[in-house]
């Protein structure tokens, strides 16, 4: 299978994205999930002419005709049903958020009146018609779409759902991700590794990156052995819609992941991308339509491929649409001779609204500690070997 470019990998991944299923959840469980239905206003916003400042409600025509003293009929707190004005000589004391009295159209704040012996005297030099009144339907009309499918439900969206009475919400059903780490050199986190071993970290990093988009993660370990791979991968291909594998995809004699995937009926759409790090990256679809991201075992390679390719795919599959593109200015000159797209770790600085990317190249794709000092990857295109400070390039940030 031929090595493909980064752009070709993007195209194949986009073409292979299928939306995950929909489920209905209570509003209390909807935060952070992806909305899969349009949400409309069930009535006008606001649903009545709403008082927006404490004071007295009057008919503006009375003030315009010269009246400055008004008889106070009483108080109308927020939540009380509307009451009518007795006439142009009258007023109601009203509270912010309450209904404007029938026959009134203007609110004069307490700071601009005096109250004595049941009368309110307007001392303001100017009163404007409909001041301090939030007109019915000014924000939205009944039937207007308030939320489109695909929005990630944050606090503001949860408030809107509550306002229109959505006690249950249709959202994307988030799958369980299976994370398979291959390699005889791996020890578990709680173990003391032998001198020739390392503790596994890839599943933990991928799980953290996926956390907003999946329900949970199942972490599995597998030795560099074909039979062991079969025992783990073949059932996973049948049962799970989202599988991540780290290691076993390079050109070594014990890198059997591609063969076992094909044996299990998976269709390998590409294997190897003209990039550094992460050249051996493989993507496949299972017979049931699930996705397999088989990543190099080196930590920086696996991390970068997840940020650059898997997260945008997962976002599309969830119904949230394309990942918003970010760009940053390179903070210093760089040289890179190989004819590959280079994803260089960078630390992003915001200078008065302009993003500057400071290279943190580290010591290769095994330098996991370097990811802590960076917070994004800057995508430098192939076909050139020098990149000048001040040039803008695509940015792939991570938490």
Number of C-alpha atoms within 10 A of each C-alpha: 8 8 15 15 17 19 11 14 22 15 11 13 19 16 9 18 18 16 15 18 14 17 12 15 16 12 17 11 11 23 16 16 24 26 26 24 16 14 20 18 19 17 17 16 21 17 17 18 20 21 26 20 20 19 24 28 32 29 22 21 14 16 20 13 9 8 14 15 19 23 18 21 16 14 15 20 16 16 10 12 11 15 17 14 19 13 14 18 16 22 28 25 21 27 24 16 19 21 25 31 24 15 17 23 20 24 29 26 20 16 11 16 17 12 14 8 7 10 16 23 15 22 14 12 6 11 16 12 16 17 17 20 22 20 18 17 15 13 11 17 18 14 12 15 13 16 19 13 16 20 19 22 19 13 11 9 18 17 14 17 22 13 14 15 12 16 13 15 21 21 26 26 20 19 17 16 22 24 24 23 25 25 21 14 15 20 17 12 12 7 10 11 15 11 7 8 13 17 15 20 17 26 24 14 14 21 19 12 18 20 12 15 22 19 12 15 20 12 14 14 21 21 17 20 17 15 13 13 21 19 12 15 23 17 11 20 24 16 13 18 19 22 23 23 26 26 24 25 24 21 9 8 8 14 18 20 24 20 15 17 22 15 13 18 16 24 18 17 14 19 21 21 22 22 24 18 25 26 23 23 27 24 24 24 23 23 13 13 18 21 26 25 21 28 30 26 26 19 25 23 27 27 26 24 21 25 21 20 19 22 17 20 22 24 20 19 21 28 22 21 15 13 13 7 9 13 18 22 21 23 20 14 12 14 10 14 11 14 14 21 21 20 24 23 27 26 21 23 16 10 8 6 7 12 19 22 29 21 21 18 16 18 10 14 20 15 14 18 12 18 21 10 14 21 19 25 26 27 20 23 17 17 11 14 14 11 17 13 14 14 14 20 17 16 24 23 19 15 7
